[in-house]
Amino acid sequence: MDWQGQKLAEEIMQWGVLAAAAIAFLVGYFMSSFQVMLIVYGVLTLVVLLLVVPDWGFFNKNPLEWLDPKLAQPPSSSASDGKTQTINSKKTSKPSKK
């Protein structure tokens, strides 16, 4: 799954769960049943889960192109020439009270 596919999956999940909650509330309200509302919400949430969790082909429309490891070069070491640079720290003393 590429970056755009992850964004699409997240948007489908957010809107899907929101729509599931709205539909479940309306069904539960008109049927006057809290149990029916929870069942409808659970079923619709599972449908959204089946849409988002598997790595479907439409989530991979913009695949990343990775660099071939044989062509990759290590960073140049000309800046340090293999020597460790140290930073001198100055000790600061607190002024004494008189």
N, C-alpha and C positions, 0 to 999 in steps of 0.2 A: 504494500500500500504506500503510495507516495504522499507528499505533504498536502497536496490539494485533495486527495482522497480522504486523508484524515480529517481535514476541515469539513468536507462534505458529510462524512460519517457523523461527526459531532453535530452538525446542523440538523441532519435527519433525526438524530437521537433527541436533540432538544425540542424541536418542533413536534416530533412524534409523541414524546411523553406529554407535552403540553396538550396536544390534540386528544390523546387518550384520556387525560384527566378531564377535559371539557366534555367529551362524549360520554364518559362514564358518569360524570355528575348529572348530565341531562337525562340519561337513561335511568339512573337511580332516582332522580327527582320525580320524573313522570310516572315511574312504576312504584314510587314510595317504598323503595327497598334499598337499605344500605348494603345488604348482602349481594344483591344483583349489581350494584355499583362497583363493589370490590371485585367481583368476578369479571365484569366487563373491563375494568381497568387492568386487571391481571392478564387477561387474554390479549388486549391491545398492546400492553407492554411487551409481552412475548413476541408479538408480531414485529414490533419495532426492533427488538433484540435480534430476531432472525434477519432483519434487513441490514443491521449495522455490524454485528459481530463477525460473520464470515467475510473473508477477503474476496469480495466479488470483483469481477473484471472491471466494472465501471469505476472502482476506487483506484485503479492503476492506469489512468489515461495519460499521465505525465510522469513516466518513470525517470528516476535520477540516473545520470550517466557517471559511473564511477571511474576514477583514474586507474589505469592498468598498473599493478604493483611493479612491473618490470621497468616502467617508464618513470616511476616516482623516484625522486632524488632526495637524499637527506639534506637538511638545512646546512648551508655553508658555515664552516667554523672559522672563517677568516677574522671575525670580530674578536674572538677570544684566543685564537691560536692554541687551544687546548689548555690554556692556563686559567686557573681559577682566580676570579677577581674578588678581592676582599674590600669591604668598606670599613674605613677607620671610623670608629665611634669615639666621640669626645665625651669624657665624663664631665658632667656638670656638677659642681658642688653647690650646696645650698649656702647662702650667706649665713654666717653665724650671728646669733643675737648677742648684743652687748648690753 
